[in-house]
């Protein structure tokens, strides 16, 4: 990334055509890499971006912020922000998208929006299970979110499914899923990834000594690669999954 210096990548996603998109809270930029992981360009965000999620079957993505009451819609092909939608509270956090809905975390709640950003419903959470930073939606529709030293899973209606905690989960960052519903939890302090089944059972622990202060991660569309915002978000490390 010539002439670009990352300051703290806090959100990362992949589009249907394998465009890697990540946002940097400190530089206030959105970055784009092609399917060969070659850096293409960046754009400036008018607000501090926190998380980004590509909308399936479209050329759009949605960006959340940490201190502002807006989500922004990003045209991936044209590399431009097309509109912003104001939420009913400032300080949004993690964002996840399906082909039907946008899920955004706000304090003790998850707001479910349509793909235009209109509020459909709100899911309330237990006080002690307040969302830390991130959220993901499983293939079966369940919702996972991190809460520092634990990960919680609820149904789309907010009913608890399971909670997962471990001595190796000391500061859980984001969670992601694969096509069959396995859940992957990235931990900042222990620098490992916990692979869970869709029911919350530990399948494997993956540790890589090349990780240092990992913040967020995502798979490539074919699951052959794992992209991790490494070095406290100052670089993107690419690992093969085979």
Order of alpha helices (4+ residues) and beta strands (2+ residues): beta-beta-beta-beta-beta-beta-beta-beta-beta-beta-beta-beta-beta-beta-beta-beta-beta-beta-beta-beta-beta-beta-beta
